[in-house]
């Protein structure tokens, strides 16, 4: 598996919202897997579209 592992110094909740308070839809994918060293890792991605899409 290619890619790089990013370790954050700390973690915390993140809020993503529209400025006007209207509902916002986001799709995400996540997976957990074990590295070759046996460490349990979590990967995620957010699926987005261009802001100017209809």
C-alpha positions in Angstrom: 0.0 0.0 0.0 1.4 3.4 -0.9 0.9 6.7 0.7 2.1 8.4 3.8 1.1 8.2 7.4 0.3 11.5 9.1 0.3 11.5 12.9 -1.3 14.5 14.5 0.1 15.8 17.7 -3.4 15.8 19.2 -6.9 15.2 18.0 -10.1 17.0 18.6 -13.6 17.4 17.2 -13.9 19.3 14.0 -17.1 21.0 12.8 -17.8 21.8 9.2 -20.9 24.0 8.6 -22.4 26.4 6.1 -22.1 30.1 7.1 -25.9 30.5 6.8 -26.7 27.5 9.0 -28.5 25.6 6.1 -28.0 21.8 6.0 -24.7 20.6 4.5 -24.3 17.1 3.0 -20.9 15.4 3.0 -20.0 11.9 2.2 -17.1 10.1 3.7 -15.3 6.8 3.6 -13.2 5.3 6.3 -11.2 2.1 6.8 -9.1 0.5 9.5 -6.2 -1.7 8.7 -3.0 -3.2 10.3 0.4 -2.0 9.2 3.2 -4.4 8.4 4.5 -3.5 11.9 1.1 -4.7 13.4 -0.1 -1.2 14.3 -3.8 -0.5 13.9 -4.3 2.5 11.6 -7.4 4.4 10.5 -7.8 6.1 7.1 -10.5 8.4 5.9 -11.5 10.7 3.1 -14.3 13.2 2.4 -16.1 13.1 -0.9 -16.8 16.6 -2.3 -17.9 18.5 -5.4 -17.0 21.9 -6.7 -18.6 24.8 -4.9 -20.2 26.1 -8.1 -22.0 22.8 -9.0 -25.8 23.1 -9.3 
